[in-house]
């Protein structure tokens, strides 16, 4: 079980200025390429073009929760500040055994034994020790993003219920495959967090 860390009153979810390497940037438009307006103006030249594919439909989010026998602020600290101690790298990581996971510079970062980094998620919104929202990327090189929300709710006695919602899935084959992976992964990962915090499944 971890104890409440010392530090500022902002709590474990305080947003810091983003690290330069995690700051998104715009890709410049290569010179000489037609603009969107130019392409649209040529549409009448291709009257036999195939219709656009149907828009994928959204599918239900993944939802899971566990309870831990510590107050919300302790549970939040255990999740955010000690994630490297309970994250199951053997089940979800780029480099496997030896990888180090950490929430740093408003991002969930995996670092290999060779000090190579992969960004799994960017923190988009926080509420002090109670809520953490992230833009999740299954492919750290910039795959289709999904939305992860984690709440730390006061539970029975002096305990906490951690509630996870992973949303943003659709009917595309790749999205459905990734959703199935996380449907199995999150219960496994959060059960490890629960045990790390002194709880029992």
PyMOL commands that set and color helices and strands:
alter all, ss='L'
color gray80, all
select helices_A, chain A and resi 20-22+36-41+43-45+72-81+83-86+173-196
alter helices_A, ss='H'
color red, helices_A
select strands_A, chain A and resi 62-68+100-104+107-111+117-127+131-137+145-154+160-167
alter strands_A, ss='S'
color yellow, strands_A
deselect
rebuild
show_as cartoon
